[in-house]
Every structure is written in C-alpha cells, then in structure tokens.
Amino acid sequence: MQNTTTTNELMRPRQDGDKALASCYELAEVLCSAVLAIAVLFTFVARFAKVDGPSMNPTLRDHQMLLVSVHNRPLQHGDIAVVSSDGSGLGKPIVKRVIGLPGDVIDIDFKEGLVYRNGEALEEPYTAAPTNSDLGTPFPLAVEPGMCFLMGDNRNRSNDSRNPRVGQVDQRETMRVIFPAQK
C-alpha cells in the first residue's frame, strides 16, 4: 500500500483529540515535576512538625505547623528547636527554646521566676509567665558537650530539660525551626 498523505494534510491543525492528549501530557509532566521537587525539598532541605500542647505559648500555638531545617547547623541561644521522639525522653517529638549550649551554666531562681545563664539573668520577653515550676532537676547545672538545655516559653506548663526524663538533649536529635520566622 502506498502512503497518500499530502503536505497539506501534514500541515493542517491538530484535531481536538490530539490537543486534549497534548494538554494531558503537559499536565502530567508539570505534576510529576512538582512531586519530584517537593520530595527533594522534604528529603534534603526541610520538614514539617506540629506543636503539641501549650508549652510554647505565647510564641507558638497548639497544633501550629512548623517548617524545620533538616540541616543541623549549630544551634544558638534563643533558637526554637524540635527534638525527635528518640531524643526527647518522652517518646514523642517536642518543641522548645534553646536556653543553654555546651559549657553554659544554667541556674533558676524559682521564687523570683528568673533563669540565669552563666550568672546573667536572661531577658525573656517571649515567656508567658515567670519560671516558678521546678520539675526535679538540681540547679545550677553545666551543659555537657554536644548537648543543649531547652525550655518551653510557657514555663509553668512545659515538660522540658528541667524534667529529669527529658534532661539535657543531644544536639544531633534536634532540628531548628525555620518557619514561622523567629523573633
């Protein structure tokens, strides 16, 4: 059989079915690219975490979603960190503020409600109330190498490093919160 397709037939506009098929292909290509980009983002850059409970009020709300960095750049005083369930001592992830880093000496005056780092009272405008709740850890304490001392912003309703079950947290078990942006 001989092909009788003419040049005019090859040059004519596509049929509606051809256009729909091309549109579906383009949509699938865009969706696959988006899924791949999201997978790369959440594997190598950041992850989501959720605040569980009132321990970070007024800074963060219960059930608020957070974006945390997968890259463990060194923590700094005042950072908000998410501790993995393995590192929290509580069997679930926790969200707390970094108060002490290796070499820091932390002390708390529970009567006055003040937290001290290396002999200096901390200015903590982010706390809900003075720190009056003693959870059983003896103070003063020195933060050990590779560890950090964490506290919730709602100090009297927070299960944090003051609790011997949580204690000092291995920095390798933490991820820094990157969104919402920290003040």
ZAMARGU-4260 file (C-alpha; in steps of 0.2 Angstrom, whole numbers, plus 5000, padded with zeros to 4 digits):
<rodrens>
0) 5000/5000/5000 | 5006/5017/4996 | 5006/5032/5008 | 4995/5045/5000 | 4997/5058/5014
5) 4999/5075/5006 | 5009/5090/5013 | 4993/5099/5016 | 4987/5085/5027 | 5003/5086/5037
10) 5002/5105/5039 | 4984/5105/5045 | 4980/5110/5063 | 4979/5096/5076 | 4962/5088/5079
15) 4953/5092/5096 | 4958/5074/5102 | 4976/5077/5099 | 4975/5094/5108 | 4967/5086/5123
20) 4980/5072/5123 | 4994/5085/5122 | 4986/5095/5137 | 4985/5079/5147 | 5003/5075/5144
25) 5009/5093/5149 | 4999/5092/5165 | 5006/5076/5169 | 5023/5082/5166 | 5020/5098/5177
30) 5013/5087/5191 | 5027/5074/5191 | 5040/5089/5191 | 5031/5096/5206 | 5030/5080/5216
35) 5049/5077/5212 | 5053/5095/5218 | 5043/5093/5234 | 5051/5076/5238 | 5068/5083/5236
40) 5064/5098/5247 | 5057/5087/5261 | 5071/5075/5260 | 5086/5087/5259 | 5080/5104/5265
45) 5066/5105/5277 | 5052/5095/5285 | 5035/5099/5294 | 5032/5097/5313 | 5017/5101/5323
50) 5016/5110/5340 | 5008/5098/5353 | 5001/5107/5368 | 5003/5124/5376 | 5021/5123/5381
55) 5027/5136/5368 | 5013/5149/5371 | 5013/5163/5368 | 5026/5161/5354 | 5018/5146/5346
60) 5000/5139/5347 | 4995/5121/5350 | 4993/5112/5333 | 5003/5125/5324 | 5013/5119/5309
65) 5031/5122/5308 | 5044/5121/5295 | 5061/5114/5302 | 5078/5113/5294 | 5085/5096/5290
70) 5102/5103/5291 | 5109/5104/5308 | 5118/5120/5308 | 5124/5124/5326 | 5110/5129/5337
75) 5111/5146/5345 | 5104/5153/5361 | 5085/5158/5358 | 5083/5146/5343 | 5067/5136/5344
80) 5071/5118/5341 | 5061/5102/5338 | 5068/5087/5347 | 5065/5070/5339 | 5054/5057/5349
85) 5070/5047/5352 | 5079/5062/5360 | 5065/5069/5370 | 5064/5056/5383 | 5045/5057/5382
90) 5043/5046/5367 | 5036/5060/5356 | 5044/5075/5347 | 5044/5091/5357 | 5046/5109/5353
95) 5056/5120/5364 | 5068/5135/5365 | 5087/5134/5367 | 5092/5141/5384 | 5109/5133/5386
100) 5123/5126/5375 | 5139/5116/5379 | 5149/5125/5393 | 5134/5136/5399 | 5130/5135/5417
105) 5111/5136/5420 | 5103/5141/5436 | 5085/5145/5440 | 5078/5155/5455 | 5061/5148/5456
110) 5055/5160/5469 | 5059/5175/5458 | 5055/5166/5442 | 5072/5170/5434 | 5083/5160/5423
115) 5101/5163/5423 | 5114/5158/5410 | 5132/5160/5416 | 5127/5171/5430 | 5117/5183/5420
120) 5098/5184/5421 | 5090/5181/5404 | 5079/5194/5397 | 5064/5183/5391 | 5050/5194/5383
125) 5044/5178/5374 | 5039/5169/5391 | 5021/5168/5396 | 5025/5170/5415 | 5040/5169/5427
130) 5048/5152/5429 | 5041/5145/5445 | 5039/5127/5441 | 5053/5115/5447 | 5052/5099/5438
135) 5065/5090/5448 | 5082/5094/5440 | 5095/5101/5453 | 5102/5118/5449 | 5114/5125/5444
140) 5120/5113/5431 | 5133/5114/5417 | 5128/5109/5400 | 5138/5095/5393 | 5147/5094/5377
145) 5136/5090/5362 | 5120/5094/5372 | 5108/5108/5375 | 5096/5114/5388 | 5079/5118/5382
150) 5064/5126/5390 | 5046/5130/5384 | 5040/5148/5383 | 5025/5144/5394 | 5037/5138/5408
155) 5024/5133/5421 | 5015/5121/5408 | 5031/5114/5399 | 5039/5097/5401 | 5057/5102/5396
160) 5075/5100/5402 | 5070/5104/5420 | 5062/5087/5420 | 5075/5073/5423 | 5066/5062/5410
165) 5070/5075/5396 | 5086/5082/5404 | 5099/5089/5393 | 5096/5085/5374 | 5109/5078/5362
170) 5110/5092/5348 | 5110/5078/5335 | 5092/5074/5340 | 5086/5092/5336 | 5081/5102/5321
175) 5080/5121/5321 | 5063/5129/5317 | 5064/5140/5301 | 5046/5145/5299 | 5037/5153/5307
180) 5052/5165/5307 | 5059/5168/5325 | 5060/5185/5333
</rodrens>
